Amino acid sequence: MHGMSDDKDYDIFGGSKFIESMRSGGYRDTSYAVAELVDNAIDAGSKHIEILCQDKINHSTKRRSLDMIAILDDGNGMNDIELRSSLLFGDGTRGSNPKDIGKYGMGLPNSSLSQCKRAEVYSWQKSSTPIYSHIDVDAMNKGERKVPKPKDEDIPKSFKETSKYLSKQSGTLVVWSKLDRCSWTTSKKIMEHSQFLIGRIYRKFLARKDITIQMTKFTVHDNGEIADVESHPMLPNDPMYLTAPSSTPGKWGKETMFQPDTVPEEKYIIHHDGKEHEIIARYSIEKDELRSLDNSEGREPGNTKYGQHARKNNGISVIRADREIMLDTFGMSQDPRDRWCGTEIDIPPTLDLVVGLTNNKQQADNLSAMMRTISQFGEDDSNQRDLAEDLSERDQSASDLFAAIRNIFSHIRSMQRRIRIKREGTRKGTKKSDLETKIEKAIERDQREGKTSASDKDREKEREERIEVIQETLEQDGINKEEAKTKAEEWIKEDKKLIFETDELDGSNFFSAQNIGGILRVKINSNHRAYKNLLLLTDSDAHKDLTDKQRLNLTKDGLGLLLASWVRFEDLIENMEKRKVVQNIRFDWGKELDTFLEQNES
């Protein structure tokens, strides 16, 4: 297929610092770089894609290390000009079709040189002999400025023998060698991380069976012998947990773990370039049975294998052309229970400029900035309203996008509130927790001393009246009528006196307190630093990077800072009458605190 007439100048770069700057391509890790080549394979019409990891053995240490990574597909293949162009920065042949995943024509050289010093490409069409070319960083540094003209060359024996889907008709093989920037040093680690990430990025394609992705690792000895071949088909990893089969551990790999939310999908129109474009937000939420502790592992759901799987997938998934661009919490609550709902935002390629898609398709800068702004300031913050008004006056596309994201975040917060309410009292039986028992004893002591509160009086009202008040409050939080009534009846039956919840509260409130039907409802602001630096530290699941001693020391420091902040607060009050009122509050609260903490000693 080579020998075609061609007058193009194949100069790879123009400046002396170009090589290193392009090698710093911004890929988060090797799996993301591999994903760029999977994009190319899909755009080339591939049905089968293989990621092949070749190890070698260090004879002095007897340890295996990663020697080469190859990506093989059975797509349309390339001719001389297409192959040579594919190795140029920004001159690739993909991306002209608006339906293509590829966008800027930089994927192959950009991703390859971010991981290795040498990238070799073999491609064939119509059952012909493969043609071959390459780029090499060491050669570039010596002055080689052009992509070598393709020549006939068969693909390496090790990849030919370990491949399952090698097509004689057409295809492309990209081989990375001289691996000097790879995130992991063994094929085993590459497989572990790539199975999870790449399975999530291409979950739509895998679930529809549009493509298969196979991962294979093997070792090549000095004599050429191939050993320890291990292959695994990639399963879809759906952070919405609405796909089965999937990579989710246990029974939830065979059936869906979540269900569509009560409003499963919302559509938003974005005006751009004189046309209307549609963004789709999809929502999912845990199935009721996930709340039960009676699971196959006999553990708290969050500590099970499927719970850990959901923790890694926690966040908002942004997809473009059925391919995930990013998954992030964008600064929203760090409450571990948030893993039990999913959100997916589907954005068409026609809005790439509006959302600020980066060339490596790992980020949408404008969209991320908006999300973090909304997350930081809360739904009703004046800063958000001011920004919305400003955008509406000068940028219709950005204004539409901002309005859509605000509504999406409002829906997410509603799901999070519902999950937190649902998960109250999920332990087996109706036995009260130690904390509930201690709180009740402290309240009973107050009552014996003649102290009666508003919630005490409300608990004396008729059961139906109390249920009605609680149900109405829960419905205002987004809980459907039937579920709100059931939860209200449970709380009354269990004689709840005080309930702790976490939520994203506006402003700088650390917590809010509300009497609903005789039950004190305390909402702790998960956006407040006191939550992150005190309460969340008690959750080992949320801080797996810290030892118990480190968490204890940080909690101790947090308590010290909590007391210091109150002292400083008093010290800043200049009005003596106001300061006296605050001091009296501190004194009265101290007495109540003493009463409650006494229960911790009994």
C-alpha positions as CSV (number, residue, x, y, z in Angstrom):
1,M,0.0,0.0,0.0
2,H,3.0,2.4,0.0
3,G,4.7,4.2,-2.8
4,M,1.8,6.7,-3.3
5,S,2.7,10.2,-4.6
6,D,2.9,12.8,-1.7
7,D,4.4,16.3,-1.5
8,K,3.7,17.0,2.2
9,D,6.5,18.1,4.5
10,Y,6.6,15.7,7.4
11,D,8.4,17.8,9.9
12,I,7.5,16.6,13.4
13,F,8.2,19.7,15.3
14,G,9.5,23.3,15.0
15,G,11.2,24.2,18.2
16,S,13.9,22.7,20.4
17,K,11.7,22.5,23.5
18,F,8.7,21.1,21.6
19,I,9.5,17.4,22.4
20,E,9.4,17.7,26.2
21,S,6.4,20.1,26.1
22,M,4.5,17.6,24.0
23,R,5.5,14.7,26.2
24,S,3.9,16.4,29.1
25,G,0.6,15.8,27.6
26,G,-1.5,16.1,30.7
27,Y,-2.6,12.5,30.9
28,R,-3.5,11.5,34.5
29,D,-2.0,8.1,34.1
30,T,-1.1,5.4,31.6
31,S,-4.7,4.1,31.3
32,Y,-5.9,7.5,30.1
33,A,-3.2,7.5,27.5
34,V,-4.2,4.0,26.3
35,A,-7.8,5.3,26.1
36,E,-6.7,7.8,23.4
37,L,-5.7,4.8,21.1
38,V,-8.9,3.0,21.9
39,D,-10.7,6.2,20.7
40,N,-8.8,5.9,17.4
41,A,-9.7,2.3,17.1
42,I,-13.4,2.9,17.6
43,D,-13.3,5.8,15.1
44,A,-11.6,3.4,12.6
45,G,-14.6,1.0,12.8
46,S,-13.0,-1.6,15.0
47,K,-15.1,-4.4,16.6
48,H,-12.3,-6.0,18.6
49,I,-9.6,-4.1,20.5
50,E,-6.8,-5.7,22.4
51,I,-4.4,-4.1,25.0
52,L,-1.3,-6.3,25.1
53,C,1.3,-5.9,27.9
54,Q,4.6,-7.6,27.4
55,D,6.9,-8.2,30.5
56,K,10.5,-9.1,30.5
57,I,12.6,-10.7,33.3
58,N,15.5,-9.1,35.0
59,H,17.9,-12.1,35.5
60,S,19.8,-10.5,38.3
61,T,16.7,-9.7,40.4
62,K,14.4,-12.4,38.9
63,R,11.7,-9.8,38.8
64,R,9.3,-9.0,35.9
65,S,9.0,-5.5,34.6
66,L,6.9,-4.0,31.9
67,D,8.7,-3.9,28.5
68,M,6.1,-3.0,25.9
69,I,2.5,-2.0,25.6
70,A,0.6,-2.6,22.4
71,I,-2.9,-1.7,21.2
72,L,-4.3,-3.8,18.4
73,D,-7.5,-3.3,16.5
74,D,-9.4,-4.8,13.5
75,G,-10.5,-1.4,12.1
76,N,-10.1,-0.1,8.6
77,G,-6.4,0.3,8.7
78,M,-4.3,3.1,7.1
79,N,-2.6,3.7,3.8
80,D,0.9,5.3,3.6
81,I,-0.3,8.9,3.9
82,E,-2.8,8.2,6.7
83,L,-0.2,6.3,8.7
84,R,2.5,8.9,8.3
85,S,0.1,11.7,9.1
86,S,-1.2,9.9,12.2
87,L,2.3,10.3,13.8
88,L,2.2,14.1,13.3
89,F,1.1,16.4,16.1
90,G,-2.2,17.9,15.1
91,D,-2.4,16.5,11.6
92,G,-4.2,13.2,12.2
93,T,-6.8,12.1,9.8
94,R,-9.6,11.5,12.4
95,G,-11.9,14.1,13.8
96,S,-13.5,15.6,10.6
97,N,-16.6,13.5,11.2
98,P,-18.7,15.2,14.0
99,K,-19.6,11.7,15.3
100,D,-15.9,10.8,15.8
101,I,-14.6,10.5,19.4
102,G,-11.3,12.0,18.2
103,K,-11.2,15.8,18.0
104,Y,-7.8,17.4,17.4
105,G,-5.7,14.9,15.5
106,M,-3.1,14.7,18.2
107,G,-4.1,11.5,20.0
108,L,-1.6,8.9,18.7
109,P,1.7,10.9,19.1
110,N,0.5,12.9,22.1
111,S,-0.6,9.9,24.2
112,S,2.3,7.7,23.0
113,L,5.1,10.0,23.8
114,S,3.6,10.9,27.2
115,Q,4.4,7.3,28.2
116,C,7.3,6.1,26.1
117,K,10.3,7.3,23.9
118,R,9.4,5.1,20.9
119,A,6.0,4.5,19.2
120,E,5.8,2.1,16.3
121,V,2.7,1.8,14.1
122,Y,1.9,-1.2,11.9
123,S,-1.2,-1.0,9.6
124,W,-2.7,-3.0,6.8
125,Q,-5.7,-3.0,4.5
126,K,-7.3,-5.5,2.1
127,S,-5.3,-8.4,3.5
128,S,-2.0,-6.7,2.4
129,T,1.4,-6.9,4.1
130,P,1.5,-4.4,7.0
131,I,3.2,-1.1,6.5
132,Y,5.3,0.4,9.3
133,S,6.6,3.7,10.6
134,H,7.6,5.1,13.9
135,I,8.6,8.2,16.0
136,D,11.5,8.0,18.4
137,V,12.4,10.7,21.0
138,D,16.1,9.8,21.0
139,A,16.2,10.2,17.2
140,M,14.4,13.5,17.5
141,N,16.9,14.8,19.9
142,K,19.6,13.9,17.4
143,G,17.9,16.0,14.7
144,E,15.5,13.5,13.0
145,R,12.6,15.9,12.1
146,K,10.5,13.8,9.8
147,V,8.2,10.8,10.2
148,P,10.0,8.0,8.3
149,K,8.4,6.9,5.1
150,P,6.3,3.7,5.7
151,K,7.8,0.4,4.6
152,D,6.6,-3.2,4.5
153,E,7.2,-5.0,7.8
154,D,5.3,-7.8,9.6
155,I,4.1,-7.2,13.1
156,P,6.2,-8.6,16.0
157,K,6.0,-12.3,16.7
158,S,5.0,-11.9,20.4
159,F,1.9,-9.8,19.7
160,K,0.9,-12.0,16.7
161,E,1.0,-15.2,18.9
162,T,-0.7,-13.7,22.0
163,S,-3.5,-11.9,20.1
164,K,-7.0,-13.4,20.1
165,Y,-8.6,-11.2,17.4
166,L,-5.8,-10.4,15.0
167,S,-7.5,-9.7,11.7
168,K,-5.9,-10.6,8.3
169,Q,-8.3,-8.3,6.5
170,S,-7.4,-4.9,8.1
171,G,-6.2,-3.4,11.3
172,T,-3.6,-1.4,13.2
173,L,-1.1,-2.2,15.8
174,V,0.6,0.6,17.9
175,V,3.6,-0.5,20.0
176,W,5.0,1.5,22.9
177,S,8.6,0.7,23.9
178,K,11.4,2.5,25.8
179,L,8.7,3.0,28.5
180,D,10.1,5.8,30.7
181,R,6.9,7.6,31.9
182,C,4.6,4.7,32.6
183,S,2.5,5.0,35.7
184,W,3.1,1.3,36.6
185,T,6.1,-1.0,36.2
186,T,4.3,-4.3,35.7
187,S,1.6,-5.6,33.4
188,K,-0.4,-6.8,36.4
189,K,-0.8,-3.2,37.7
190,I,-1.6,-1.9,34.2
191,M,-4.4,-4.5,33.9
192,E,-5.9,-3.8,37.4
193,H,-6.2,-0.1,36.8
194,S,-7.2,-0.2,33.1
195,Q,-9.9,-2.8,33.7
196,F,-11.7,-0.4,36.0
197,L,-11.0,2.9,34.2
198,I,-11.2,1.9,30.6
199,G,-14.3,-0.3,31.4
200,R,-15.9,2.9,32.7
201,I,-14.8,5.2,29.9
202,Y,-16.2,2.9,27.2
203,R,-19.1,1.4,29.2
204,K,-21.7,2.4,26.6
205,F,-19.9,0.7,23.7
206,L,-19.2,-2.5,25.8
207,A,-22.8,-2.7,27.1
208,R,-24.2,-2.5,23.6
209,K,-21.6,-5.0,22.4
210,D,-20.5,-2.5,19.7
211,I,-16.9,-3.5,20.6
212,T,-15.0,-5.9,22.8
213,I,-11.8,-4.9,24.6
214,Q,-9.5,-7.7,25.6
215,M,-6.5,-7.2,28.0
216,T,-3.7,-9.7,27.8
217,K,-0.4,-9.9,29.7
218,F,2.5,-12.2,29.0
219,T,6.2,-12.6,29.5
220,V,8.9,-13.0,26.8
221,H,12.1,-14.7,27.8
222,D,15.5,-14.0,26.3
223,N,15.2,-17.0,23.9
224,G,11.9,-15.6,22.6
225,E,9.8,-18.1,24.5
226,I,6.4,-16.7,25.5
227,A,5.0,-17.6,28.9
228,D,2.5,-16.8,31.6
229,V,-0.2,-15.6,29.1
230,E,-3.2,-14.3,30.9
231,S,-6.3,-12.7,29.2
232,H,-9.4,-11.0,30.5
233,P,-12.3,-9.5,28.5
234,M,-13.2,-6.0,29.7
235,L,-16.6,-5.6,31.3
236,P,-18.5,-2.4,31.5
237,N,-18.0,-0.4,34.7
238,D,-21.2,1.7,35.0
239,P,-21.1,4.4,37.8
240,M,-24.9,4.6,37.4
241,Y,-25.1,0.9,38.2
242,L,-27.9,0.4,35.7
243,T,-25.9,-2.0,33.5
244,A,-25.7,-5.8,33.8
245,P,-23.5,-7.7,33.4
246,S,-20.8,-5.4,34.7
247,S,-17.5,-5.4,36.6
248,T,-19.3,-4.8,39.9
249,P,-18.3,-7.5,42.4
250,G,-20.6,-10.3,43.5
251,K,-24.3,-10.6,42.7
252,W,-24.4,-7.0,41.5
253,G,-22.2,-7.9,38.6
254,K,-25.0,-10.0,37.3
255,E,-27.9,-7.6,38.0
256,T,-28.3,-3.8,38.3
257,M,-27.4,-2.4,41.8
258,F,-29.3,0.9,41.3
259,Q,-32.6,1.8,39.8
260,P,-33.6,4.9,37.7
261,D,-34.6,7.8,40.0
262,T,-38.2,9.0,40.2
263,V,-37.3,11.5,37.5
264,P,-34.7,9.4,35.6
265,E,-33.9,11.9,32.9
266,E,-33.9,15.7,32.3
267,K,-33.1,17.5,29.0
268,Y,-31.8,21.0,28.7
269,I,-31.4,23.2,25.5
270,I,-28.2,25.1,25.0
271,H,-28.2,27.8,22.3
272,H,-24.9,27.9,20.4
273,D,-23.8,29.0,17.0
274,G,-27.3,29.8,16.0
275,K,-28.6,26.3,16.8
276,E,-30.2,24.5,19.6
277,H,-28.2,21.6,21.2
278,E,-29.5,19.2,23.9
279,I,-27.8,18.2,27.1
280,I,-29.2,15.1,28.9
281,A,-28.9,14.5,32.6
282,R,-29.6,11.0,33.9
283,Y,-30.1,9.9,37.5
284,S,-30.0,6.6,39.4
285,I,-30.4,5.7,43.1
286,E,-29.8,2.6,45.2
287,K,-32.2,-0.2,45.3
288,D,-34.0,-0.6,48.7
289,E,-32.4,-3.9,49.4
290,L,-28.9,-2.2,49.5
291,R,-29.9,-0.6,52.8
292,S,-30.0,-4.0,54.5
293,L,-27.0,-5.2,56.4
294,D,-28.0,-8.7,55.6
295,N,-25.7,-9.0,52.6
296,S,-23.5,-11.9,51.5
297,E,-20.4,-10.4,53.1
298,G,-22.2,-9.8,56.4
299,R,-20.8,-6.2,56.6
300,E,-21.9,-2.6,56.4
301,P,-22.8,-2.0,52.7
302,G,-20.1,0.7,52.4
303,N,-17.4,-1.8,53.6
304,T,-18.4,-4.6,51.1
305,K,-16.6,-5.2,47.9
306,Y,-19.5,-3.7,45.9
307,G,-19.5,-0.7,48.3
308,Q,-15.8,-0.1,47.7
309,H,-16.5,-0.3,44.0
310,A,-19.2,2.3,44.3
311,R,-16.9,4.5,46.3
312,K,-14.3,4.6,43.5
313,N,-17.1,5.6,41.1
314,N,-18.6,8.3,43.3
315,G,-19.2,11.5,41.4
316,I,-20.8,13.0,38.3
317,S,-19.9,11.3,35.1
318,V,-19.7,13.5,32.0
319,I,-19.9,11.7,28.7
320,R,-19.4,12.9,25.1
321,A,-20.2,10.7,22.1
322,D,-20.9,7.9,24.5
323,R,-17.4,8.1,25.9
324,E,-16.7,9.3,29.4
325,I,-14.7,12.6,29.6
326,M,-14.4,12.9,33.4
327,L,-15.9,11.7,36.7
328,D,-15.6,14.1,39.6
329,T,-17.4,15.2,42.7
330,F,-16.6,18.8,41.7
331,G,-16.3,19.8,45.4
332,M,-19.6,18.5,46.5
333,S,-20.2,16.7,49.8
334,Q,-17.6,14.1,50.9
335,D,-20.3,12.1,52.7
336,P,-19.6,8.4,52.0
337,R,-23.3,7.8,51.5
338,D,-23.3,9.8,48.3
339,R,-21.9,6.8,46.5
340,W,-25.4,5.3,46.6
341,C,-26.7,7.5,43.8
342,G,-25.4,8.2,40.3
343,T,-25.5,11.2,37.8
344,E,-24.5,11.2,34.2
345,I,-24.4,14.3,32.0
346,D,-24.5,13.6,28.3
347,I,-23.0,16.4,26.2
348,P,-22.9,16.4,22.3
349,P,-19.6,17.1,20.5
350,T,-21.2,20.2,19.0
351,L,-20.8,21.8,22.4
352,D,-17.1,21.2,22.8
353,L,-16.2,24.9,22.7
354,V,-19.0,25.8,25.1
355,V,-17.9,23.2,27.8
356,G,-14.2,23.8,27.1
357,L,-13.1,20.3,26.0
358,T,-9.4,19.7,26.4
359,N,-7.4,18.1,23.6
360,N,-6.8,14.9,25.6
361,K,-10.5,14.6,26.3
362,Q,-9.9,14.3,30.1
363,Q,-11.5,17.5,31.1
364,A,-14.1,20.1,30.1
365,D,-12.7,23.3,31.7
366,N,-15.7,25.6,31.4
367,L,-18.1,23.0,32.6
368,S,-15.9,22.1,35.6
369,A,-15.5,25.7,36.6
370,M,-19.2,26.2,36.7
371,M,-19.8,23.0,38.6
372,R,-17.2,24.0,41.3
373,T,-18.7,27.4,41.6
374,I,-22.2,26.0,42.2
375,S,-20.8,23.4,44.6
376,Q,-18.8,26.0,46.5
377,F,-21.5,28.6,47.0
378,G,-24.7,26.5,47.3
379,E,-28.0,26.7,45.3
380,D,-29.3,30.1,46.7
381,D,-26.0,32.0,47.1
382,S,-26.1,35.6,45.9
383,N,-22.8,35.1,44.0
384,Q,-24.4,32.5,41.9
385,R,-27.4,34.6,41.1
386,D,-25.2,37.5,40.2
387,L,-23.1,35.3,37.9
388,A,-26.3,33.9,36.3
389,E,-27.5,37.4,35.6
390,D,-24.2,38.5,34.2
391,L,-24.0,35.5,31.9
392,S,-27.5,36.0,30.6
393,E,-26.5,39.5,29.4
394,R,-23.3,38.6,27.6
395,D,-23.1,34.9,26.7
396,Q,-26.3,32.9,25.9
397,S,-24.5,29.5,25.6
398,A,-22.7,29.9,29.0
399,S,-26.0,31.2,30.6
400,D,-27.9,28.1,29.3
401,L,-25.2,25.8,30.5
402,F,-25.0,27.5,34.0
403,A,-28.8,27.2,34.4
404,A,-28.7,23.5,33.4
405,I,-26.0,22.7,35.9
406,R,-27.8,24.5,38.7
407,N,-30.9,22.4,38.1
408,I,-28.8,19.2,37.9
409,F,-27.1,20.0,41.2
410,S,-30.5,20.6,42.8
411,H,-31.6,17.2,41.7
412,I,-28.4,15.6,43.0
413,R,-28.8,17.2,46.4
414,S,-32.4,15.9,46.5
415,M,-31.2,12.4,45.9
416,Q,-28.5,12.7,48.5
417,R,-31.0,14.0,51.1
418,R,-33.3,11.0,50.4
419,I,-30.5,8.5,50.7
420,R,-29.4,10.0,54.1
421,I,-33.0,9.8,55.4
422,K,-33.5,6.3,54.0
423,R,-30.3,5.0,55.7
424,E,-31.4,6.2,59.1
425,G,-32.3,3.1,61.1
426,T,-31.1,0.5,58.6
427,R,-29.6,-1.7,61.2
428,K,-31.2,-5.0,62.0
429,G,-34.1,-4.8,64.4
430,T,-35.3,-1.7,66.2
431,K,-32.7,-1.7,69.0
432,K,-31.5,1.9,69.6
433,S,-27.9,2.7,69.1
434,D,-25.6,3.6,72.0
435,L,-25.7,7.2,71.0
436,E,-29.5,7.3,70.9
437,T,-29.7,5.7,74.3
438,K,-27.3,8.3,75.8
439,I,-29.2,11.2,74.2
440,E,-32.5,9.9,75.6
441,K,-31.0,9.5,79.1
442,A,-29.8,13.1,79.0
443,I,-33.2,14.4,77.9
444,E,-34.9,12.3,80.6
445,R,-32.6,13.8,83.2
446,D,-33.6,17.3,82.0
447,Q,-37.2,16.4,82.3
448,R,-36.7,15.1,85.9
449,E,-35.2,18.5,86.8
450,G,-38.3,20.2,85.4
451,K,-36.8,21.3,82.1
452,T,-39.3,21.1,79.3
453,S,-38.6,21.9,75.7
454,A,-40.8,22.6,72.6
455,S,-40.0,19.1,71.2
456,D,-41.0,17.5,74.6
457,K,-44.4,19.2,74.3
458,D,-44.8,18.2,70.7
459,R,-44.2,14.5,71.6
460,E,-47.3,14.7,73.7
461,K,-49.5,15.4,70.7
462,E,-51.6,12.9,68.8
463,R,-49.7,10.3,66.8
464,E,-51.4,11.2,63.5
465,E,-50.8,14.9,64.0
466,R,-47.1,14.2,64.5
467,I,-46.8,11.9,61.5
468,E,-48.5,14.6,59.3
469,V,-45.9,17.2,60.4
470,I,-42.9,14.9,59.8
471,Q,-44.3,13.7,56.5
472,E,-44.8,17.2,55.2
473,T,-41.2,18.2,56.1
474,L,-39.8,15.1,54.4
475,E,-41.8,15.8,51.2
476,Q,-40.3,19.3,51.2
477,D,-36.9,17.6,51.1
478,G,-37.9,15.7,47.9
479,I,-39.0,12.4,49.4
480,N,-42.1,11.0,47.7
481,K,-45.4,11.0,49.7
482,E,-45.5,7.2,50.3
483,E,-41.9,7.0,51.4
484,A,-42.2,10.1,53.6
485,K,-45.2,8.7,55.4
486,T,-43.5,5.3,56.0
487,K,-40.4,7.0,57.4
488,A,-42.5,9.3,59.6
489,E,-44.3,6.2,61.0
490,E,-41.0,4.5,61.7
491,W,-39.6,7.4,63.6
492,I,-42.7,7.7,65.8
493,K,-42.8,3.9,66.4
494,E,-39.1,3.9,67.4
495,D,-39.7,6.9,69.6
496,K,-37.0,9.0,68.0
497,K,-36.1,12.1,70.0
498,L,-33.1,13.3,68.0
499,I,-31.9,12.5,64.5
500,F,-28.5,13.4,62.9
501,E,-28.3,13.9,59.1
502,T,-25.7,15.4,56.8
503,D,-26.7,17.8,54.1
504,E,-25.2,20.7,52.0
505,L,-26.4,23.8,53.8
506,D,-26.1,27.3,52.5
507,G,-23.7,29.8,54.1
508,S,-21.3,29.1,57.0
509,N,-23.7,27.2,59.3
510,F,-22.0,24.2,60.8
511,F,-25.4,22.6,61.5
512,S,-29.1,23.4,61.6
513,A,-31.6,22.3,64.2
514,Q,-35.3,21.8,63.6
515,N,-38.2,20.4,65.7
516,I,-40.4,18.3,63.5
517,G,-43.3,16.6,65.3
518,G,-41.4,16.3,68.6
519,I,-38.2,15.0,67.0
520,L,-35.1,17.2,67.0
521,R,-33.6,17.0,63.5
522,V,-30.0,18.0,63.3
523,K,-28.5,18.6,59.8
524,I,-24.7,18.8,59.7
525,N,-23.3,20.9,56.9
526,S,-21.1,18.5,54.8
527,N,-19.6,21.5,53.1
528,H,-18.3,23.0,56.4
529,R,-14.7,22.4,57.3
530,A,-15.8,21.3,60.8
531,Y,-17.5,18.3,59.2
532,K,-14.4,17.4,57.0
533,N,-11.9,18.0,59.8
534,L,-13.8,16.5,62.7
535,L,-16.8,14.2,62.0
536,L,-15.6,12.7,58.7
537,L,-12.3,11.8,60.3
538,T,-14.1,9.2,62.4
539,D,-15.0,7.4,59.2
540,S,-12.0,5.1,58.3
541,D,-13.7,4.3,55.0
542,A,-13.5,8.0,54.0
543,H,-9.8,8.2,55.0
544,K,-8.1,5.0,53.9
545,D,-4.9,7.0,53.3
546,L,-4.6,7.8,57.1
547,T,-3.6,5.5,60.0
548,D,-5.8,5.3,63.1
549,K,-3.2,7.4,65.0
550,Q,-3.1,10.0,62.3
551,R,-6.9,10.3,62.3
552,L,-6.9,10.5,66.1
553,N,-4.3,13.3,66.1
554,L,-6.2,15.3,63.5
555,T,-9.5,14.9,65.4
556,K,-7.7,16.2,68.5
557,D,-6.4,19.2,66.6
558,G,-9.9,19.8,65.2
559,L,-11.4,19.9,68.7
560,G,-8.8,22.3,69.8
561,L,-9.5,24.5,66.8
562,L,-13.2,24.3,67.5
563,L,-12.8,25.6,71.0
564,A,-10.3,28.3,69.9
565,S,-12.7,29.5,67.3
566,W,-15.4,30.1,69.9
567,V,-13.0,31.9,72.2
568,R,-11.9,34.1,69.3
569,F,-15.5,34.7,68.4
570,E,-16.2,36.0,71.9
571,D,-13.0,38.1,71.9
572,L,-14.1,39.9,68.6
573,I,-17.4,41.1,70.1
574,E,-16.9,44.8,70.9
575,N,-20.4,45.4,72.3
576,M,-20.3,44.4,76.0
577,E,-24.0,43.6,76.2
578,K,-23.8,41.3,73.3
579,R,-20.7,39.7,74.6
580,K,-22.4,39.1,77.9
581,V,-25.3,37.4,76.1
582,V,-22.9,35.1,74.3
583,Q,-21.0,34.3,77.5
584,N,-24.3,33.3,79.1
585,I,-25.1,31.1,76.1
586,R,-21.7,29.4,76.6
587,F,-22.4,28.9,80.3
588,D,-25.8,27.4,79.7
589,W,-24.6,25.2,76.8
590,G,-21.7,24.0,79.1
591,K,-24.2,22.8,81.7
592,E,-26.2,21.0,79.0
593,L,-23.1,19.5,77.5
594,D,-22.1,18.3,81.0
595,T,-25.4,16.5,81.3
596,F,-25.1,14.8,77.9
597,L,-21.5,13.8,78.3
598,E,-22.2,12.3,81.7
599,Q,-24.0,9.5,79.8
600,N,-20.7,8.7,78.2
601,E,-19.3,7.7,81.6
602,S,-22.2,5.5,82.7
